[in-house]
């Protein structure tokens, strides 16, 4: 999984939760341009992406993904506190992408991950 967000604290928190609860590899980057670079050399099953970022925002990243990686463009979940701003509302409506509204409860993250990549694996008990 790839987490794309310019907020380093949120980016690392989401990555840590996913690693711990899903036992999967999570990479992080701070904007869409870095995400495109990473996707060229790594394989991801899901991307959690902020909408509002410097250099390349979520909508520009999504447009580029539709061109370069159309199958993975369908596996993007957007995160934002700006869903009602006109430019983003129109984009979200047209993109038909899942959305996590910041700040989002952990249950919302868990629900979207379960829907997109499957249920959480049971934890092994340590002795």
Secondary structure, 3 states (H helix, E strand, C coil): CEEECCCHHHHHHHHHHHHHHHCCCCEEECCHHHHHHHHCCCCCCCEEEECCCCCCCHHHHHHHHHHHCHHHHCCEEEEECCCCCHHHHHHHHHHCCEEEECCCCHHHHHHHHHHHHCCCCCCCCCC
